[in-house]
């Protein structure tokens, strides 16, 4: 049976281009589907349509935007199993994790539906001095204009949702470019958007290579760029001109374990294993560095090693699989090189993973040198590092010893330590009582340092996709 062929969507219409991109099953390597590949003229048409539809999309009433989003919620629910299977296939994500991502897709659109009719403003007291007597002020938020969204391979549904759903709620037209490695879920979102009453020029979903997508970054008709991916994002920001830019660029997240972590060891190990090895560690907030107080480090290391050895690797469609393949051979090569270099520099191997093609069994290492790439860069694979420190303050210093700053987890029974972590950790988010891998879809999410700029999360994204417009009214003269 031949692989199904899927169109792209340009100005709300399905388009086949005659140039097909093979999308592979990341476990078997077989072609699972083909997606139409956009060329420069399709990108131009999509941008022109988004720019031209600004007024119409902004005028699309908030209750109608809510209805579009609620339609998507219903249809995603009806197609939940199909979406999970597609995600498992195109990303190699274990099926249990894939279902969880579909549920987050639904949650994100549901949250956006609620926000669509709550985008308001403020009444301002302007009479702050005699010269301002008689002036009244108020603000409202208005759509920023055409937006471009570029998303990575690792969360092909939910990272798309965190851009598309707020744009619909805010009344912004958009052009979405999903990853070429995992475009299938975005195409299903396109199929469902076709069913809605959104203005047809208001949205496009295009699959193309990096060179072809350059206008999505550089074209001045685009008012807002939201990019999730690697450090190349800083180059995109430099090329973006005057448009507003939000970047989420990853990290090498730390999790601090205090002398008294405040939770039983069994629970602590369960959460750390989840945070480090969920979807094969291919998450921006995966637990990469475990920084444990010396009083607990040995017991924790032993219990962690036992739990990691018990993880099952294999076919992501198998319900019992914990670890699926990494996204491609190049990623597997890079991770293998970094692990080998860390071992040669003196790291102790607590759990040794085996590699078979793109399948990498989970690794756990201790005492990795702080100048090793495996410590300093984003591993983005099934590997975690553990180290011991003498005090909580030392743990904060170690966590901050990174050019990234996305999120940090903290396990502690002491309220003063929790507050100290919130005060001193150089990250966008501090999670006390759990791993940094926690993300609730309505919270403001983003990082500092090389982890990016700006925040996602539905309400935060809506704020980025809208401008504040002020109205000042002068009272008429008395008499």
C-alpha positions in Angstrom: 0.0 0.0 0.0 1.4 3.4 -1.0 1.9 6.1 1.7 -0.9 8.6 2.0 -0.3 12.1 0.5 -1.2 15.2 2.4 -1.5 18.8 1.1 -0.2 21.9 2.7 -2.7 24.8 3.4 -2.1 28.2 1.8 -4.6 30.9 2.7 -6.9 28.3 4.2 -7.0 26.1 1.1 -5.4 22.7 0.5 -2.6 22.8 -2.0 -0.6 20.0 -3.6 2.7 21.2 -5.1 4.0 18.2 -7.0 7.0 18.1 -4.8 6.5 15.5 -2.0 8.4 15.2 1.3 8.8 11.7 2.7 7.9 11.5 6.4 9.3 8.4 8.0 8.2 6.1 10.8 11.1 6.9 13.2 11.2 3.4 14.6 11.0 1.3 11.4 12.5 3.9 9.0 9.7 3.2 6.5 7.9 6.1 4.7 4.7 6.6 6.6 3.3 9.5 4.6 4.2 12.2 2.0 3.5 15.9 2.5 3.4 18.5 -0.2 6.5 20.6 0.0 6.1 24.4 -0.4 8.2 26.6 -2.6 8.9 30.3 -2.5 5.7 31.3 -4.3 3.6 29.4 -1.7 5.4 31.2 1.1 4.8 34.6 -0.6 1.1 33.8 -1.2 0.7 32.7 2.5 2.4 35.9 3.8 0.4 38.1 1.4 -2.9 36.5 2.4 -2.1 36.9 6.1 -1.1 40.5 5.7 -4.2 41.3 3.6 -6.6 39.6 6.1 -5.5 41.6 9.1 -8.6 43.8 9.4 -11.0 41.0 8.6 -9.4 38.7 11.1 -9.3 41.4 13.8 -13.0 42.1 13.2 -13.9 38.4 13.6 -15.8 38.6 16.8 -14.4 37.2 20.0 -17.4 34.8 20.5 -16.8 33.5 17.0 -13.1 32.9 17.8 -14.1 31.0 20.9 -16.5 28.9 18.7 -13.6 28.1 16.3 -11.4 27.0 19.2 -14.2 24.9 20.8 -14.8 23.2 17.4 -11.1 22.3 17.4 -11.4 20.9 20.9 -14.3 18.7 19.9 -12.6 17.4 16.7 -9.3 16.8 18.4 -11.1 14.7 20.9 -12.9 12.7 18.2 -9.6 12.1 16.4 -7.5 11.5 19.6 -6.4 8.0 18.8 -5.5 8.9 15.2 -3.5 11.9 16.4 -1.7 9.8 19.0 -0.8 7.2 16.4 0.5 9.8 14.0 2.6 11.3 16.7 4.0 8.0 17.8 4.9 7.2 14.1 6.4 10.5 13.0 8.2 11.4 16.2 9.0 7.9 17.6 7.3 9.0 20.9 6.0 6.2 23.0 2.3 5.8 22.6 1.5 6.6 26.2 3.4 9.8 25.9 1.8 10.5 22.6 -1.7 10.3 24.1 -0.5 12.7 26.8 0.5 15.2 24.2 -2.8 15.0 22.4 -4.5 15.7 25.7 -2.3 18.8 26.1 -3.2 19.9 22.6 -6.9 19.7 23.6 -6.2 21.5 26.9 -4.3 24.3 25.2 -7.1 25.0 22.7 -9.7 24.8 25.5 -7.8 27.3 27.6 -7.5 29.6 24.5 -11.3 29.3 23.9 -11.8 30.6 27.4 -9.4 33.5 26.9 -10.8 34.6 23.6 -13.7 36.5 25.2 -11.6 37.9 28.1 -9.1 40.0 26.2 -9.8 43.4 27.9 -8.0 46.5 29.0 -7.9 49.0 31.8 -9.5 52.3 32.9 -6.8 54.7 33.8 -6.9 57.6 36.3 -5.1 60.4 34.4 -5.8 63.2 36.8 -2.5 62.9 38.6 -1.7 66.7 38.6 -3.6 69.9 37.9 -2.5 70.0 34.2 -4.3 66.6 33.7 -7.6 67.6 35.2 -10.5 66.7 32.9 -8.7 63.9 31.1 -9.9 60.3 31.2 -8.1 57.3 29.8 -8.6 53.6 29.0 -6.8 50.9 27.1 -7.7 47.9 25.0 -5.6 45.2 23.4 -5.7 44.9 19.6 -4.3 42.2 17.4 -0.7 42.8 16.4 -1.1 41.7 12.8 0.3 38.9 10.7 2.3 36.3 12.7 4.8 33.6 11.6 5.3 30.5 13.7 8.2 28.0 13.4 8.0 24.8 15.5 10.5 21.9 16.2 10.1 18.2 15.9 9.8 17.1 19.6 6.3 18.3 20.4 4.6 18.5 17.0 1.1 19.0 18.4 1.4 21.0 21.6 4.1 23.4 20.5 2.0 24.2 17.5 -1.0 24.6 19.8 0.8 27.1 21.9 1.2 29.4 18.9 -1.9 28.7 16.8 -4.5 28.7 19.6 -3.5 32.1 21.1 -3.3 33.6 17.6 -6.9 32.5 16.9 -8.0 33.9 20.3 -6.2 37.2 19.7 -7.6 37.7 16.2 -4.2 37.4 14.4 -3.7 35.9 11.0 -0.7 33.5 10.9 1.6 31.3 8.8 2.8 28.1 10.5 5.9 26.2 9.5 6.1 22.9 11.3 9.3 20.8 11.4 9.9 18.9 8.2 10.7 15.8 10.3 7.3 15.8 12.1 4.7 17.7 10.0 1.8 15.2 10.1 0.0 16.4 13.2 0.1 20.0 12.0 -1.6 18.9 8.7 -4.4 17.3 10.7 -4.8 20.6 12.6 -5.1 22.2 9.1 -7.8 19.7 8.1 -9.8 20.8 11.2 -9.3 24.5 10.7 -10.7 24.1 7.1 -14.0 23.1 8.8 -14.3 26.4 10.7 -15.5 29.9 9.9 -12.1 31.5 10.2 -11.4 34.0 7.3 -9.6 31.8 4.7 -6.7 34.2 4.3 -6.2 34.2 8.0 -4.1 31.0 8.2 -1.6 28.8 6.4 0.2 25.6 7.3 3.3 25.2 5.0 6.0 22.6 5.0 9.3 23.8 3.6 13.1 23.9 4.1 14.9 26.5 6.0 16.0 28.5 3.0 12.5 28.7 1.6 11.1 29.8 4.9 13.4 32.8 5.2 10.6 35.3 4.4 8.7 34.1 7.5 11.6 35.6 9.5 12.6 38.6 7.3 9.5 39.9 5.6 8.4 43.2 7.1 4.7 42.3 6.6 5.1 39.8 9.4 4.5 41.7 12.7 5.4 38.9 15.1 7.7 35.9 14.9 7.5 33.0 17.4 10.2 30.4 17.1 10.8 27.3 19.2 14.0 25.4 18.5 17.8 25.6 18.9 20.3 28.5 19.4 19.8 29.4 15.7 16.9 31.4 17.0 19.3 34.2 18.0 20.3 34.5 14.3 16.6 34.6 13.3 16.1 37.4 15.8 18.9 39.4 14.3 17.4 39.0 10.8 13.8 39.7 11.9 14.0 43.5 11.5 11.6 45.5 13.6 9.1 42.8 14.3 8.4 41.5 17.8 10.1 38.1 18.4 9.6 35.4 21.0 12.2 32.6 21.3 12.2 29.4 23.2 15.6 27.8 22.7 15.9 24.9 25.1 18.2 24.2 28.1 20.1 21.7 30.1 17.7 21.7 33.1 18.9 21.1 36.6 17.0 19.5 39.5 18.2 20.2 43.0 17.7 17.6 45.7 18.1 19.0 49.2 19.4 17.1 52.3 15.7 16.6 53.2 13.9 16.5 49.8 10.5 16.6 51.5 9.2 13.5 49.6 9.9 9.7 50.0 12.9 8.4 48.1 10.6 6.2 46.0 8.6 9.2 44.8 11.7 11.2 44.2 13.2 8.6 42.0 9.9 8.1 40.1 9.7 11.8 39.2 13.4 12.1 38.3 13.2 9.1 36.0 10.1 10.6 34.4 11.7 14.0 34.0 15.0 12.7 32.5 13.7 10.0 30.2 10.2 11.0 29.2 10.0 10.9 25.3 13.7 9.7 25.3 14.8 12.9 26.9 13.9 15.0 23.8 12.4 17.8 25.8 13.7 21.4 26.4 13.0 20.9 30.1 14.2 17.3 30.4 16.1 16.7 33.7 19.7 16.7 32.5 21.6 17.6 35.7 20.6 16.2 39.1 22.4 18.2 41.9 22.0 16.3 45.1 23.1 17.1 48.7 25.9 14.8 49.7 23.9 13.4 52.6 21.4 11.8 50.1 23.5 11.5 46.9 24.7 7.9 47.3 21.3 6.5 48.2 19.6 8.5 45.4 22.2 7.3 42.9 21.7 3.7 43.7 17.9 3.9 43.6 18.0 5.9 40.4 20.3 3.4 38.7 18.0 0.5 39.6 15.0 2.4 38.2 16.8 3.4 35.0 17.9 -0.1 34.3 14.2 -1.2 34.5 13.1 1.1 31.6 12.0 -0.7 28.5 13.3 0.4 25.1 11.7 -0.6 21.8 8.8 0.0 19.5 7.0 3.2 20.5 3.6 1.7 19.5 4.0 -1.0 22.2 2.1 0.0 25.3 4.9 -1.1 27.6 7.7 0.9 25.9 9.3 3.7 27.9 12.1 4.7 25.5 11.7 5.1 21.8 14.2 6.2 19.2 15.8 9.6 19.0 14.7 11.6 16.1 17.5 10.7 13.6 21.0 9.2 13.2 22.7 12.6 13.5 21.2 13.1 16.9 22.3 9.6 18.0 25.8 10.3 16.7 26.1 13.6 18.6 24.9 12.2 21.8 27.1 9.1 21.6 30.2 11.4 21.0 29.3 13.6 24.0 28.9 10.5 26.3 32.2 9.0 25.1 34.0 12.3 25.7 32.6 12.6 29.2 33.7 9.1 30.0 37.2 9.8 28.8 37.3 12.8 31.0 36.6 10.8 34.1 32.8 10.5 34.4 31.5 7.4 36.3 29.0 5.3 34.4 26.1 4.2 36.7 23.9 2.8 33.9 25.4 2.1 30.5 23.0 2.5 27.5 23.4 0.5 24.3 22.9 2.0 20.9 21.2 0.3 18.0 20.8 2.7 15.1 18.6 5.5 16.5 17.6 3.5 19.5 19.7 4.6 22.5 19.0 2.9 25.8 19.1 5.2 28.8 22.4 6.4 30.4 23.0 7.6 33.9 26.4 9.1 34.7 28.0 10.6 37.8 30.7 13.3 38.3 30.7 14.5 34.7 33.3 17.3 34.3 31.7 20.7 34.3 33.4 21.7 31.1 32.2 18.6 29.2 29.6 19.2 26.4 27.4 16.7 28.0 27.2 19.0 31.1 27.2 22.4 29.4 25.1 21.9 26.3 21.6 20.5 25.7 21.9 16.7 25.5 18.3 16.2 24.1 18.4 12.4 24.6 18.0 9.6 27.2 20.9 10.6 29.5 21.0 12.2 33.0 23.9 13.3 35.1 24.1 13.3 38.9 26.6 15.2 41.1 26.8 15.9 44.8 27.3 19.2 46.7 27.8 20.1 50.3 25.1 22.7 50.8 21.9 24.1 49.3 23.7 27.3 48.3 26.3 25.2 46.5 23.4 23.5 44.6 22.1 26.9 43.5 25.5 27.9 42.3 25.9 24.7 40.3 22.4 25.0 38.8 23.3 28.6 37.7 26.5 27.4 36.1 25.0 27.3 32.7 24.5 29.5 29.7 20.9 28.2 29.6 18.1 29.2 32.0 14.7 27.7 31.2 13.4 25.9 34.3 14.8 24.3 37.4 13.2 21.7 39.8 13.8 21.8 43.5 13.0 19.1 46.1 13.2 20.5 49.6 11.3 20.3 52.8 12.4 23.8 53.8 10.3 26.8 52.9 13.2 29.2 53.3 15.2 27.1 50.8 12.3 27.1 48.3 12.1 30.9 48.5 15.9 31.2 48.2 15.7 29.1 45.1 13.0 31.4 43.6 15.1 34.4 44.5 18.4 33.2 43.2 18.0 30.7 40.4 18.7 32.3 37.0 15.8 30.6 35.2 12.4 31.5 33.8 10.6 29.1 36.1 11.3 27.3 39.4 9.3 24.2 40.2 9.3 23.3 43.9 8.3 19.7 44.8 8.7 18.4 41.3 11.0 18.2 38.3 11.7 21.1 35.9 9.9 19.0 33.2 6.5 20.2 34.5 4.6 22.5 32.2 1.0 23.4 32.7 -0.4 24.9 29.5 -1.8 28.2 31.0 1.4 29.2 32.9 3.9 31.7 31.5 6.7 29.6 30.1 10.0 30.7 28.8 13.6 31.3 29.7 16.5 33.6 30.3 20.1 33.7 29.1 20.5 31.5 26.0 17.1 29.8 26.6 15.3 32.6 24.9 13.2 35.7 25.3 9.5 36.2 25.9 6.9 33.8 27.3 4.5 31.3 26.0 1.4 29.9 27.8 -1.9 31.0 26.3 -2.5 34.3 28.1 1.2 35.3 27.9 1.2 34.5 24.2 -2.0 36.6 23.6 -0.3 39.5 25.3 2.6 39.2 22.8 0.2 38.9 19.9 -1.6 42.1 20.8 -0.7 45.7 21.2 -2.0 48.1 23.9 -4.1 50.9 22.3 -4.7 54.0 24.5 -7.8 56.2 24.3 -7.7 59.6 26.0 -10.9 61.7 26.3 -10.8 65.4 27.4 -13.9 66.6 29.2 -15.6 69.6 27.4 -15.2 73.0 29.0 -17.7 73.7 31.8 -20.7 75.8 30.9 
